[in-house]
């Protein structure tokens, strides 16, 4: 039966990572007859073996060996942010197509080189941005034209955690600068509102351990080329006390306010509820679209160049936070 399935499958997949997203990717590939999940590798032997057993595939001992396998067409990178760039580079050099969870890299220069390498190799480089596929983003796109001239937008995601988990998302080196590690916060903005002129940013960390910090708070202010002012607030950990997930857009004719999974459109004193679609199944949808692209040439919903631009905005925020200076994106692009 496996041999017959292998004959039908067009895309042979190697998966790097064993966490939540890796499991969703594995699930999507094993349930799509156009793909065959051949191998998995993670940071620990035990987790790799367990996930490989769950999906009846091969457990490998290193990602370096996986990307060199001649029988793998597509490498899917779902591990810690720090390693994304290095793995993507080796995979592309080995002639593989690549899916990588955002960010493409924690280094902008490396990310630029990866986009160029994928073009030179004529291989797919897909940076996942499922926030663009979710109900919130689709609702925003649908209702923004009704607001008139936009002048202010704010996106806040605050997650108190008591105690904070001792895992890679609370590690400077492994997760990266908060708005690079959580690139989707900025990517919603650049996808909806276009290019950025200036970036300011302030950050604070609370850290009593060498390897992990216990809290972070990062606030960035963006001025867009169209005159819009945007603010992004990202925080997590032990020194935060009230959870918030809020996206608000203000225009001259009305406003959009989304809190959690509920939204409202406000126009001339009238408030209209907006239904926000579910976030479930987005990784499966993303995976299906990648297979459509590889096998049928169907365009994807996001380009690596778009993700790279947002990464440059995030890196400008990092520089602003470290120096206390306003960063000008035209200077960043020229650097």
Backbone bond lengths (Angstrom), bond angles and torsions (degrees), N, CA, C in turn:
res aa  C-N    CA-C-N  psi(-1)  N-CA   C-N-CA  omega(-1)  CA-C   N-CA-C  phi
1 X - - - 1.472 - - 1.526 110.87 -
2 X 1.357 116.13 -42.59 1.457 120.01 178.42 1.522 110.68 -62.31
3 X 1.339 117.17 -39.50 1.463 120.58 179.83 1.521 110.84 -63.73
4 X 1.354 116.25 -41.22 1.460 120.35 178.89 1.524 110.45 -64.73
5 X 1.336 116.27 -40.14 1.471 120.40 179.31 1.520 109.91 -65.41
6 X 1.331 116.53 -39.68 1.454 121.04 -179.44 1.519 110.60 -61.79
7 X 1.354 116.91 -36.86 1.456 119.84 179.75 1.525 111.32 -65.99
8 X 1.357 116.64 -34.87 1.458 120.88 -179.17 1.530 112.25 -75.96
9 X 1.345 116.18 -33.23 1.459 120.39 -174.33 1.525 110.82 -68.55
10 X 1.312 115.50 135.13 1.459 120.35 -179.97 1.516 112.80 -99.68
11 X 1.338 117.32 -28.72 1.462 121.42 -175.55 1.519 108.95 -118.76
12 X 1.338 115.33 119.48 1.475 120.66 -178.81 1.526 108.12 -101.43
13 X 1.323 115.08 128.68 1.461 121.49 -164.01 1.523 112.28 -116.84
14 X 1.343 115.04 139.28 1.458 122.60 168.65 1.513 108.81 -117.04
15 X 1.321 117.77 131.70 1.461 123.38 -173.48 1.527 110.22 -113.56
16 X 1.329 116.62 129.44 1.460 122.16 179.42 1.525 108.53 -114.55
17 X 1.330 116.07 111.98 1.450 121.98 -177.07 1.516 110.77 129.84
18 X 1.330 116.96 153.32 1.465 121.46 -179.08 1.532 112.10 -134.29
19 X 1.325 117.13 10.32 1.455 120.45 -177.89 1.517 113.16 -83.86
20 X 1.325 115.20 -163.10 1.463 122.79 -175.25 1.528 112.01 -57.20
21 X 1.344 116.97 -49.09 1.464 120.58 -177.96 1.525 110.70 -67.20
22 X 1.328 117.13 -39.96 1.461 120.19 178.80 1.525 111.36 -59.21
23 X 1.309 116.55 -39.36 1.471 120.43 178.56 1.519 111.20 -65.46
24 X 1.337 116.82 -40.25 1.468 119.80 177.46 1.521 110.94 -65.40
25 X 1.326 116.87 -38.83 1.467 120.57 177.25 1.536 110.19 -64.50
26 X 1.327 115.87 -46.67 1.466 119.88 179.99 1.528 110.35 -57.81
27 X 1.318 115.76 -44.42 1.464 121.36 179.79 1.530 110.92 -59.30
28 X 1.315 116.07 -43.41 1.461 120.58 -178.72 1.525 111.67 -65.38
29 X 1.319 116.47 -43.20 1.464 119.53 -178.12 1.527 112.68 -68.83
30 X 1.331 117.63 -40.25 1.469 118.98 -177.06 1.529 111.51 -71.91
31 X 1.342 117.33 -19.39 1.460 119.85 179.82 1.523 112.87 -98.26
32 X 1.319 117.29 4.78 1.464 121.04 177.33 1.527 108.22 -113.48
33 X 1.309 116.07 117.74 1.466 120.02 -174.54 1.519 113.01 -67.91
34 X 1.327 117.59 -9.70 1.463 120.66 178.53 1.524 112.49 -82.24
35 X 1.326 117.53 -6.66 1.464 120.61 -177.14 1.520 110.52 -132.86
36 X 1.321 114.34 157.97 1.460 121.58 176.57 1.519 108.38 -135.89
37 X 1.308 115.69 120.36 1.458 121.16 178.18 1.526 108.44 -81.94
38 X 1.350 115.46 109.57 1.460 120.08 -173.79 1.520 113.43 -92.33
39 X 1.331 118.35 -33.80 1.461 119.38 -172.50 1.522 110.89 -156.40
40 X 1.338 114.70 152.32 1.464 123.09 178.25 1.520 108.56 -134.28
41 X 1.332 116.35 143.27 1.458 120.38 172.00 1.523 108.45 -143.63
42 X 1.341 115.92 139.57 1.456 121.54 178.37 1.513 111.13 -131.64
43 X 1.329 115.96 -168.95 1.460 120.34 -177.16 1.521 113.09 -77.52
44 X 1.333 117.21 -24.29 1.460 119.77 179.56 1.525 110.16 -125.56
45 X 1.314 114.95 147.67 1.464 121.12 -179.05 1.514 111.26 -62.46
46 X 1.347 115.89 -38.72 1.463 120.28 -175.62 1.532 111.46 -67.22
47 X 1.328 117.12 -46.83 1.467 120.20 -179.20 1.522 111.21 -67.70
48 X 1.329 116.30 -36.91 1.460 120.09 177.77 1.515 110.62 -62.40
49 X 1.325 116.29 -46.62 1.463 121.18 -179.62 1.520 111.26 -62.38
50 X 1.320 116.72 -40.62 1.465 120.88 -178.08 1.525 111.42 -65.50
51 X 1.339 116.51 -45.33 1.460 119.61 -178.66 1.528 110.81 -69.52
52 X 1.316 116.53 -39.74 1.467 120.18 177.83 1.522 110.77 -62.24
53 X 1.324 116.46 -37.61 1.465 120.81 177.59 1.520 110.64 -65.83
54 X 1.328 116.45 -42.79 1.471 120.77 -179.16 1.518 111.61 -59.06
55 X 1.343 116.99 -35.16 1.461 120.06 -175.49 1.528 112.90 -112.04
56 X 1.313 115.32 15.72 1.471 122.70 173.26 1.528 112.03 49.94
57 X 1.333 113.46 51.96 1.450 119.49 178.89 1.527 109.49 -133.17
58 X 1.311 117.53 179.59 1.460 121.46 -174.16 1.518 112.40 -86.11
59 X 1.330 116.44 134.17 1.466 121.98 173.59 1.518 108.86 -91.33
60 X 1.327 117.13 130.77 1.451 121.40 179.16 1.524 110.37 -114.25
61 X 1.318 116.42 163.77 1.465 120.46 -173.24 1.520 113.73 -96.93
62 X 1.355 118.57 -16.48 1.464 119.91 179.89 1.519 110.33 -152.51
63 X 1.341 115.20 147.08 1.463 118.86 177.98 1.516 111.09 -69.93
64 X 1.337 116.81 -26.79 1.469 119.75 178.46 1.525 111.25 -61.20
65 X 1.343 116.09 -41.40 1.467 120.13 177.81 1.525 110.89 -68.66
66 X 1.315 116.39 -37.56 1.468 119.78 -177.26 1.530 110.70 -63.55
67 X 1.337 117.71 -47.12 1.469 119.10 -175.19 1.532 112.11 -69.34
68 X 1.312 117.71 -18.92 1.467 121.00 179.91 1.527 112.85 -86.25
69 X 1.323 117.48 -9.99 1.468 119.69 -177.71 1.525 111.16 -64.51
70 X 1.322 115.18 129.47 1.456 120.08 -178.11 1.522 112.92 -71.73
71 X 1.338 116.83 -21.38 1.464 119.57 -176.63 1.529 112.89 -90.59
72 X 1.320 118.03 8.38 1.457 121.29 177.79 1.524 109.87 -108.39
73 X 1.334 115.70 129.39 1.460 121.88 -179.73 1.525 112.46 -96.06
74 X 1.328 115.93 -35.33 1.464 122.05 -170.91 1.520 110.00 -129.82
75 X 1.324 116.50 124.43 1.467 122.05 176.42 1.526 108.27 -103.98
76 X 1.326 116.13 129.43 1.468 122.06 -177.94 1.527 108.15 -114.74
77 X 1.331 116.42 120.47 1.462 122.54 -171.85 1.524 109.56 -106.18
78 X 1.336 116.26 112.45 1.466 122.04 -176.31 1.526 111.43 -130.36
79 X 1.314 117.90 29.89 1.473 118.99 -176.81 1.525 110.32 -106.30
80 X 1.324 118.18 -159.00 1.462 121.73 -172.82 1.534 110.98 -64.02
81 X 1.328 115.95 146.72 1.460 121.70 -175.18 1.523 113.30 -55.38
82 X 1.326 116.86 -38.86 1.463 121.40 -176.40 1.523 112.47 -54.19
83 X 1.320 118.01 -33.85 1.465 121.73 -171.89 1.524 113.93 -94.30
84 X 1.319 117.99 -5.70 1.465 120.03 -174.69 1.532 112.50 -55.84
85 X 1.323 116.90 -49.59 1.454 120.52 -175.24 1.517 113.14 -62.76
86 X 1.330 116.47 -45.55 1.465 120.22 -178.01 1.519 111.63 -63.74
87 X 1.330 116.61 -41.48 1.468 119.84 -179.09 1.527 110.48 -69.41
88 X 1.335 116.78 -43.97 1.463 119.92 179.58 1.527 111.08 -59.62
89 X 1.329 116.71 -39.96 1.459 120.30 179.79 1.523 111.04 -62.48
90 X 1.326 117.11 -48.28 1.469 120.64 -179.54 1.524 111.12 -63.89
91 X 1.324 116.41 -38.57 1.467 119.74 -179.28 1.524 110.89 -66.77
92 X 1.318 117.29 -44.11 1.464 120.08 179.07 1.526 111.13 -65.83
93 X 1.327 116.35 -40.25 1.468 119.85 177.58 1.525 111.45 -63.12
94 X 1.333 115.89 -28.63 1.469 120.47 178.35 1.526 112.19 -85.32
95 X 1.327 116.44 4.62 1.456 120.19 176.10 1.514 114.91 82.18
96 X 1.320 117.38 25.59 1.459 120.92 -179.31 1.531 110.85 -100.59
97 X 1.328 115.36 151.25 1.452 120.95 163.99 1.527 107.51 -74.70
98 X 1.338 116.71 154.95 1.468 119.98 -174.10 1.525 111.31 -136.56
99 X 1.334 115.53 131.84 1.460 123.32 162.13 1.519 106.05 -109.90
100 X 1.325 117.07 132.24 1.462 120.60 176.97 1.526 108.46 -135.15
101 X 1.329 116.46 132.18 1.461 119.41 174.71 1.532 107.93 -68.47
102 X 1.341 116.54 143.47 1.465 118.61 -179.86 1.526 110.10 -59.99
103 X 1.336 117.73 147.50 1.464 128.63 -1.38 1.525 111.78 -83.50
104 X 1.328 116.20 154.97 1.460 120.88 176.68 1.518 110.87 -57.67
105 X 1.321 116.63 -40.49 1.459 123.28 178.03 1.521 107.77 -158.17
106 X 1.313 116.95 160.61 1.459 121.11 172.19 1.528 111.28 -89.99
107 X 1.326 116.28 1.44 1.455 122.42 179.36 1.521 108.54 -122.20
108 X 1.320 117.61 120.75 1.461 121.88 -175.30 1.518 111.85 -63.21
109 X 1.327 117.29 -41.65 1.469 120.16 -179.57 1.521 110.18 -62.60
110 X 1.326 117.12 -43.81 1.464 120.35 177.49 1.528 110.61 -61.71
111 X 1.334 117.31 -41.42 1.458 120.96 179.15 1.531 110.99 -61.21
112 X 1.323 117.28 -42.66 1.468 120.91 177.15 1.528 110.71 -60.42
113 X 1.318 115.84 -42.57 1.462 120.27 179.69 1.524 111.48 -64.43
114 X 1.327 117.04 -35.77 1.467 120.85 179.62 1.524 111.57 -68.06
115 X 1.316 117.22 -40.93 1.463 120.37 177.39 1.531 110.14 -62.31
116 X 1.325 116.26 -41.93 1.470 120.49 178.34 1.526 111.21 -67.28
117 X 1.335 116.28 -38.92 1.470 120.71 -179.72 1.523 111.21 -64.43
118 X 1.315 116.74 -41.83 1.465 120.21 179.45 1.531 110.64 -61.18
119 X 1.323 116.58 -40.26 1.470 120.13 177.63 1.526 111.17 -65.80
120 X 1.336 115.32 -42.61 1.466 119.41 -179.61 1.523 111.64 -64.42
121 X 1.328 116.26 -35.30 1.464 121.25 -179.49 1.523 112.30 -85.78
122 X 1.339 115.89 -7.43 1.464 121.37 -176.31 1.534 111.13 57.05
123 X 1.337 115.37 45.02 1.460 121.92 -179.26 1.527 110.36 -121.31
124 X 1.300 115.25 151.09 1.456 120.56 177.61 1.526 110.30 -72.07
125 X 1.324 115.93 130.14 1.463 122.20 169.64 1.520 106.15 -123.47
126 X 1.314 116.01 107.32 1.458 120.98 -177.40 1.519 109.71 -113.68
127 X 1.334 116.18 117.65 1.459 121.42 175.16 1.524 107.34 -95.45
128 X 1.310 116.31 116.48 1.469 121.52 -177.29 1.517 111.41 -63.21
129 X 1.337 116.08 131.51 1.467 122.09 172.90 1.525 108.15 -141.95
130 X 1.328 116.02 67.48 1.469 118.88 -174.26 1.524 112.76 -66.18
131 X 1.343 117.84 -12.51 1.464 118.19 176.17 1.527 111.25 -59.70
132 X 1.334 117.13 -24.75 1.459 120.56 179.41 1.527 112.15 -76.18
133 X 1.322 117.09 -16.73 1.460 121.91 -178.45 1.519 112.78 -95.58
134 X 1.326 117.98 -12.31 1.457 122.20 -173.09 1.519 113.52 -78.52
135 X 1.334 114.35 166.94 1.453 121.11 -176.63 1.514 113.96 -61.96
136 X 1.327 118.28 -37.70 1.466 121.11 179.79 1.515 110.91 -60.47
137 X 1.326 116.39 -48.86 1.464 120.03 -175.96 1.525 111.02 -67.36
138 X 1.323 116.41 -39.24 1.462 119.71 179.31 1.526 110.86 -66.19
139 X 1.331 116.76 -37.85 1.463 120.30 177.20 1.526 110.82 -65.98
140 X 1.338 116.32 -41.30 1.458 119.92 177.55 1.527 110.83 -58.56
141 X 1.309 116.96 -47.12 1.468 120.30 -179.54 1.530 111.66 -62.71
142 X 1.314 115.79 -35.33 1.464 119.54 -178.12 1.526 112.33 -69.24
143 X 1.329 117.04 -39.88 1.465 120.44 -170.70 1.529 114.42 -99.94
144 X 1.332 119.03 -14.81 1.466 120.19 -178.14 1.531 114.01 -54.28
145 X 1.353 119.15 -40.39 1.466 118.67 -178.86 1.525 113.88 -59.24
146 X 1.338 118.73 -21.84 1.455 121.73 -177.91 1.529 112.63 -80.13
147 X 1.331 117.64 -9.51 1.455 120.56 -174.30 1.521 113.64 -86.79
148 X 1.314 117.93 -11.66 1.465 120.01 -176.88 1.515 110.49 76.17
149 X 1.334 116.36 -152.57 1.459 120.43 -178.78 1.520 111.79 -65.32
150 X 1.323 116.50 119.17 1.467 121.34 -178.57 1.523 109.81 -81.44
151 X 1.342 115.89 141.16 1.464 118.17 178.57 1.525 113.79 -134.46
152 X 1.355 118.43 -17.63 1.473 118.92 -178.83 1.522 110.12 -152.15
153 X 1.351 115.63 135.88 1.460 121.64 175.83 1.516 108.59 -139.81
154 X 1.314 116.15 142.22 1.469 121.87 -179.64 1.518 109.36 -139.41
155 X 1.333 115.64 134.89 1.463 121.93 179.41 1.516 108.00 -131.35
156 X 1.311 115.94 118.27 1.463 120.88 -176.01 1.527 110.44 -125.87
157 X 1.330 116.24 126.03 1.464 121.45 171.91 1.530 107.69 -129.13
158 X 1.313 115.39 109.80 1.463 122.60 -179.43 1.525 108.45 -122.81
159 X 1.314 115.37 127.78 1.461 120.30 -176.34 1.528 110.08 -129.60
160 X 1.341 117.79 98.01 1.465 119.53 173.84 1.529 110.04 -66.25
161 X 1.316 116.38 138.64 1.467 121.54 176.82 1.520 108.73 -139.01
162 X 1.314 115.88 115.04 1.461 122.38 -176.42 1.535 109.55 -127.26
163 X 1.333 118.70 107.16 1.469 126.80 -5.80 1.528 111.01 -79.50
164 X 1.322 116.02 161.95 1.461 120.32 175.82 1.515 109.48 -67.53
165 X 1.321 117.83 140.86 1.467 120.00 179.36 1.520 111.68 -69.48
166 X 1.290 116.85 144.55 1.470 121.75 174.81 1.521 107.55 -91.66
167 X 1.347 114.79 79.07 1.456 119.79 -179.91 1.523 109.61 -142.20
168 X 1.327 115.99 176.74 1.455 121.07 -167.90 1.524 113.74 -63.54
169 X 1.334 117.70 -23.82 1.456 119.59 179.70 1.526 112.50 -72.28
170 X 1.327 117.64 -7.43 1.462 123.06 174.58 1.528 110.88 -115.08
171 X 1.325 115.56 30.12 1.453 122.15 179.99 1.533 108.58 -123.24
172 X 1.338 117.38 125.72 1.464 121.31 -175.79 1.524 112.07 -56.03
173 X 1.314 116.60 -48.66 1.467 121.13 -174.13 1.522 111.81 -70.23
174 X 1.326 117.00 -41.63 1.461 120.45 -173.84 1.526 113.04 -78.87
175 X 1.342 117.40 -36.51 1.464 121.22 -177.72 1.523 111.48 -91.54
176 X 1.324 116.99 -37.33 1.451 121.44 -178.30 1.513 112.46 91.61
177 X 1.327 116.27 178.92 1.457 121.61 175.28 1.524 108.61 -51.86
178 X 1.341 119.24 134.63 1.470 121.10 -170.35 1.523 115.60 -50.31
179 X 1.335 118.41 -42.58 1.457 119.22 -177.46 1.530 113.02 -81.83
180 X 1.332 117.26 -7.03 1.462 120.20 168.75 1.526 109.45 -88.18
181 X 1.332 115.67 -45.02 1.460 119.62 177.51 1.517 111.83 -62.54
182 X 1.338 116.47 -37.84 1.469 122.62 178.21 1.528 109.12 -105.55
183 X 1.322 116.25 54.62 1.463 122.25 -170.70 1.531 113.07 -61.62
184 X 1.313 117.52 -24.74 1.466 120.01 -177.12 1.517 112.04 -60.39
185 X 1.344 118.45 -27.77 1.463 120.32 179.30 1.522 110.52 -60.63
186 X 1.313 116.41 -45.12 1.459 120.52 179.01 1.531 111.97 -77.60
187 X 1.326 116.25 -31.47 1.462 118.87 -175.41 1.526 111.72 -68.22
188 X 1.321 117.11 -31.13 1.465 118.83 173.29 1.533 109.46 -57.00
189 X 1.327 115.88 -42.87 1.464 121.10 -177.94 1.525 111.86 -65.60
190 X 1.318 117.12 -51.29 1.461 119.45 -175.50 1.528 111.08 -67.02
191 X 1.326 117.55 -32.21 1.465 120.17 177.77 1.528 111.02 -68.68
192 X 1.327 117.19 -38.59 1.461 121.58 -176.59 1.522 113.40 -84.67
193 X 1.345 116.97 -36.47 1.462 119.85 -165.68 1.529 114.04 -119.77
194 X 1.334 118.16 -2.09 1.455 120.11 173.04 1.517 114.86 89.07
195 X 1.332 115.13 -152.30 1.463 120.77 -170.96 1.527 112.11 -81.66
196 X 1.338 113.12 156.43 1.457 122.10 -173.74 1.524 109.87 -107.75
197 X 1.339 116.02 141.56 1.465 120.98 177.57 1.524 111.41 -93.34
198 X 1.352 116.62 -54.46 1.464 120.80 -177.66 1.518 110.83 -132.95
199 X 1.340 114.61 155.04 1.461 121.89 -178.77 1.529 109.32 -135.55
200 X 1.327 115.51 130.12 1.465 122.54 169.10 1.514 108.58 -120.66
201 X 1.316 116.94 154.95 1.457 118.55 -178.94 1.526 111.14 -160.01
202 X 1.325 115.14 144.70 1.458 122.36 173.56 1.523 107.92 -131.55
203 X 1.317 116.09 140.41 1.456 119.95 179.33 1.523 110.45 -140.27
204 X 1.325 115.34 155.73 1.450 120.78 173.84 1.520 108.52 -147.57
205 X 1.330 114.44 140.10 1.461 121.64 175.77 1.520 109.40 -120.69
206 X 1.321 115.74 145.07 1.457 122.30 170.34 1.527 106.39 -112.73
207 X 1.326 116.59 119.27 1.463 119.85 -172.65 1.518 110.17 -143.66
208 X 1.326 115.96 120.69 1.467 121.60 176.15 1.522 111.71 -115.43
209 X 1.331 116.91 -6.07 1.461 121.89 178.89 1.528 109.27 -115.53
210 X 1.292 116.56 154.48 1.461 121.11 -178.52 1.517 111.80 -69.94
211 X 1.310 117.35 -43.04 1.465 121.03 -171.19 1.529 112.86 -87.17
212 X 1.338 117.13 -34.68 1.458 120.56 -174.72 1.520 111.24 -125.60
213 X 1.340 116.28 144.82 1.467 118.91 167.99 1.526 108.52 -95.23
214 X 1.315 115.76 158.57 1.454 120.40 -176.40 1.536 112.56 -96.26
215 X 1.345 117.03 -23.87 1.465 120.80 -179.76 1.518 109.99 -154.80
216 X 1.322 115.21 155.67 1.460 120.49 169.53 1.521 108.83 -147.16
217 X 1.317 115.20 150.03 1.458 122.29 174.24 1.522 107.35 -138.83
218 X 1.316 116.47 125.51 1.461 121.99 -176.15 1.527 108.38 -132.67
219 X 1.326 116.42 124.45 1.462 122.16 -179.06 1.527 108.48 -126.24
220 X 1.325 115.87 122.79 1.459 120.56 -177.96 1.518 110.15 -123.78
221 X 1.326 115.64 142.99 1.460 122.12 177.51 1.524 108.95 -118.93
222 X 1.327 116.11 127.99 1.452 122.35 -176.80 1.520 109.86 -119.93
223 X 1.317 116.36 134.17 1.459 121.71 170.19 1.527 107.33 -107.03
224 X 1.324 116.88 122.55 1.454 121.92 -176.79 1.533 110.69 -90.83
225 X 1.320 115.19 159.19 1.457 120.72 -179.60 1.529 112.63 -58.56
226 X 1.344 116.27 -28.35 1.462 120.68 -178.79 1.527 112.74 -85.74
227 X 1.348 117.90 5.79 1.450 121.70 177.86 1.519 115.00 93.94
228 X 1.312 117.58 -7.14 1.461 121.79 179.96 1.528 110.73 -68.51
229 X 1.330 116.42 140.41 1.457 122.16 173.37 1.518 108.88 -103.45
230 X 1.337 117.35 128.46 1.459 121.58 -179.57 1.510 111.86 -125.54
231 X 1.326 116.33 145.03 1.457 122.48 174.87 1.523 109.74 -128.58
232 X 1.315 114.90 136.34 1.458 121.80 175.38 1.523 108.04 -120.81
233 X 1.329 115.89 127.50 1.464 121.73 176.73 1.524 107.75 -118.49
234 X 1.334 116.48 124.92 1.463 121.83 -179.94 1.521 108.20 -133.00
235 X 1.315 116.61 122.68 1.455 119.96 179.21 1.511 111.38 -148.95
236 X 1.328 115.20 151.65 1.466 120.42 177.86 1.519 108.74 -158.53
237 X 1.321 115.23 151.55 1.451 118.73 172.58 1.511 115.66 119.78
238 X 1.348 114.62 -162.16 1.454 122.94 -165.74 1.525 114.61 -82.07
239 X 1.326 119.53 -22.20 1.465 120.49 -177.15 1.527 112.34 -95.48
240 X 1.324 117.26 10.49 1.464 122.29 177.06 1.529 108.47 -109.54
241 X 1.328 116.79 141.46 1.464 119.81 -166.10 1.520 114.61 -121.51
242 X 1.307 117.31 -15.09 1.462 119.41 -179.16 1.521 109.84 -132.69
243 X 1.331 116.74 119.78 1.461 120.80 178.89 1.527 110.15 -69.08
244 X 1.331 115.03 144.16 1.458 119.96 177.58 1.518 109.91 -149.62
245 X 1.319 114.82 133.92 1.469 121.12 171.17 1.521 106.20 -137.87
246 X 1.317 115.51 95.95 1.459 120.49 -169.95 1.527 110.67 -137.85
247 X 1.318 115.68 134.29 1.452 122.75 176.05 1.531 107.10 -128.15
248 X 1.309 116.57 121.79 1.456 120.22 -179.05 1.527 110.37 -131.10
249 X 1.339 115.45 137.45 1.458 122.17 178.41 1.521 108.00 -127.90
250 X 1.343 116.64 131.89 1.458 121.74 -177.95 1.516 109.91 -119.60
251 X 1.331 114.58 125.86 1.461 121.22 177.06 1.514 110.96 -125.06
252 X 1.306 116.84 174.03 1.467 121.30 -176.61 1.526 113.14 -71.46
253 X 1.345 116.39 -18.23 1.473 119.81 179.90 1.525 113.46 -111.48
254 X 1.331 117.30 -4.20 1.458 118.55 -178.24 1.508 112.03 170.05
255 X 1.328 114.97 -178.89 1.456 120.54 -178.77 1.520 111.62 -141.07
256 X 1.322 115.22 154.96 1.468 123.05 173.99 1.519 108.24 -118.94
257 X 1.322 116.04 129.02 1.459 120.88 178.88 1.517 108.17 -128.32
258 X 1.333 116.18 119.37 1.464 121.50 176.13 1.525 108.51 -117.36
259 X 1.315 115.79 124.96 1.465 121.55 174.55 1.510 108.00 -125.39
260 X 1.331 115.60 117.93 1.455 118.92 -174.83 1.517 109.66 62.93
261 X 1.329 116.77 -125.71 1.461 121.76 -178.55 1.524 112.31 -102.53
262 X 1.330 117.69 14.63 1.458 121.28 -178.80 1.530 109.99 -119.32
263 X 1.333 115.61 141.08 1.451 120.11 -179.71 1.504 112.37 -136.32
264 X 1.342 115.72 157.02 1.464 121.09 175.09 1.521 109.42 -138.56
265 X 1.331 114.73 146.89 1.455 122.95 171.11 1.524 107.23 -106.47
266 X 1.335 116.70 125.42 1.461 121.62 -178.64 1.521 108.82 -113.22
267 X 1.343 116.14 120.29 1.461 122.27 -179.84 1.530 109.03 -138.89
268 X 1.336 117.93 120.60 1.463 122.18 175.15 1.528 112.69 48.68
269 X 1.306 115.63 44.64 1.456 120.19 178.09 1.507 114.99 81.99
270 X 1.319 117.73 -5.36 1.460 122.55 179.23 1.527 109.65 -96.52
271 X 1.328 116.55 131.76 1.464 122.07 -179.38 1.524 109.62 -113.84
272 X 1.321 116.08 121.73 1.464 121.65 -178.35 1.525 109.34 -116.13
273 X 1.349 118.89 120.80 1.469 120.55 177.35 1.528 111.21 -64.07
274 X 1.316 115.52 145.15 1.458 121.97 177.71 1.530 108.64 -120.99
275 X 1.298 115.35 128.93 1.462 119.94 178.07 1.531 109.30 -83.94
276 X 1.312 115.39 127.68 1.465 121.70 179.48 1.518 108.90 -103.67
277 X 1.325 116.76 124.53 1.455 120.70 -178.17 1.519 112.38 -66.75
278 X 1.318 115.38 162.95 1.451 121.70 -177.52 1.517 112.49 -68.26
279 X 1.342 115.55 155.10 1.468 121.68 174.91 1.531 111.07 -92.97
280 X 1.309 116.59 -4.94 1.461 119.17 -178.12 1.527 111.61 -68.91
281 X 1.315 114.59 145.02 1.456 120.69 173.70 1.514 115.48 79.94
282 X 1.342 118.16 9.68 1.465 119.19 -175.33 1.530 112.58 -73.47
283 X 1.334 117.53 -34.86 1.470 118.62 178.04 1.530 110.16 -68.24
284 X 1.334 116.59 -36.50 1.467 119.81 175.58 1.521 110.54 -64.58
285 X 1.336 116.29 -39.58 1.462 120.49 178.21 1.520 110.60 -64.27
286 X 1.332 116.32 -44.89 1.458 121.46 177.61 1.528 110.52 -59.09
287 X 1.330 116.60 -45.86 1.467 121.63 -179.77 1.519 110.94 -61.41
288 X 1.321 116.48 -43.89 1.464 121.14 179.15 1.526 110.75 -61.40
289 X 1.340 116.72 -39.48 1.466 120.50 -179.76 1.524 111.52 -68.02
290 X 1.335 117.03 -35.20 1.463 120.26 176.68 1.523 110.35 -64.21
291 X 1.327 116.42 -44.31 1.471 119.90 178.62 1.526 110.51 -63.91
292 X 1.319 117.36 -39.37 1.469 120.48 175.67 1.529 110.78 -60.19
293 X 1.325 115.52 -40.39 1.464 120.19 179.92 1.519 111.39 -65.42
294 X 1.321 116.27 -46.92 1.461 120.48 -177.55 1.524 112.26 -66.62
295 X 1.325 116.87 -38.84 1.466 120.38 -172.64 1.528 113.71 -94.21
296 X 1.342 116.61 -28.00 1.464 119.84 -175.18 1.525 113.87 -121.15
297 X 1.346 116.02 -6.38 1.454 119.06 -178.71 1.518 114.20 76.64
298 X 1.329 117.92 15.76 1.464 122.15 179.77 1.524 110.01 -68.21
299 X 1.330 118.02 129.21 1.472 119.24 -179.63 1.524 111.99 -62.66
300 X 1.337 116.72 145.50 1.452 121.94 177.85 1.528 110.68 -85.89
301 X 1.311 116.43 166.88 1.462 122.38 -174.99 1.526 113.16 -80.88
302 X 1.331 117.38 -9.77 1.453 121.06 -179.80 1.527 108.22 -148.78
303 X 1.329 116.43 146.74 1.464 121.04 178.95 1.525 109.55 -104.93
304 X 1.329 117.54 154.87 1.464 119.03 175.32 1.523 111.91 -63.24
305 X 1.327 117.18 -29.28 1.460 120.44 177.68 1.526 111.31 -64.40
306 X 1.334 117.09 -38.39 1.469 120.88 178.61 1.518 110.69 -65.88
307 X 1.329 116.37 -42.09 1.457 120.23 177.72 1.527 110.72 -65.63
308 X 1.328 116.18 -38.70 1.464 120.98 178.46 1.523 110.87 -62.45
309 X 1.325 117.20 -41.50 1.470 119.38 179.14 1.533 110.21 -61.09
310 X 1.330 116.51 -45.15 1.466 119.32 179.22 1.521 110.82 -63.30
311 X 1.325 116.91 -36.00 1.463 120.41 176.73 1.529 110.49 -61.82
312 X 1.326 117.19 -36.62 1.466 120.79 177.27 1.531 110.86 -66.20
313 X 1.334 116.42 -37.92 1.463 119.89 176.38 1.529 109.85 -64.43
314 X 1.337 116.23 -42.86 1.464 120.74 178.72 1.524 111.41 -63.09
315 X 1.324 116.54 -39.00 1.459 119.81 179.08 1.525 110.85 -69.40
316 X 1.322 116.61 -33.42 1.466 119.83 174.15 1.527 110.43 -64.14
317 X 1.338 116.47 -37.86 1.467 120.34 176.07 1.520 110.47 -64.09
318 X 1.318 116.34 -39.47 1.477 120.33 177.23 1.530 110.35 -61.00
319 X 1.320 116.53 -47.15 1.464 120.23 179.75 1.530 111.34 -63.35
320 X 1.322 116.92 -39.16 1.460 120.80 178.58 1.523 111.06 -64.28
321 X 1.334 116.24 -40.93 1.467 120.33 179.48 1.522 111.33 -66.24
322 X 1.319 116.67 -37.15 1.471 120.77 -177.27 1.524 112.50 -77.18
323 X 1.329 117.26 -30.38 1.470 120.40 -174.93 1.526 113.57 -105.25
324 X 1.330 117.91 -19.57 1.457 121.01 -174.33 1.512 113.13 76.55
325 X 1.331 117.08 11.61 1.463 121.75 -177.29 1.526 111.49 -104.22
326 X 1.322 115.92 157.67 1.455 121.35 171.26 1.524 108.60 -78.45
327 X 1.324 116.32 130.78 1.461 121.30 179.01 1.521 109.46 -100.72
328 X 1.329 115.95 132.52 1.450 122.07 178.69 1.530 108.88 -101.48
329 X 1.338 116.37 122.28 1.452 120.00 -172.82 1.519 113.04 -64.35
330 X 1.317 118.85 -30.45 1.460 119.02 177.68 1.524 110.60 -65.56
331 X 1.339 117.28 -32.75 1.465 121.24 175.69 1.526 110.32 -71.68
332 X 1.340 115.82 -37.59 1.465 119.64 178.97 1.513 109.97 -63.91
333 X 1.339 117.17 -43.46 1.467 120.86 -178.48 1.525 111.22 -67.18
334 X 1.350 116.80 -30.56 1.462 120.03 -178.39 1.528 112.12 -81.16
335 X 1.344 116.42 -17.90 1.473 119.89 -174.59 1.519 111.00 -68.09
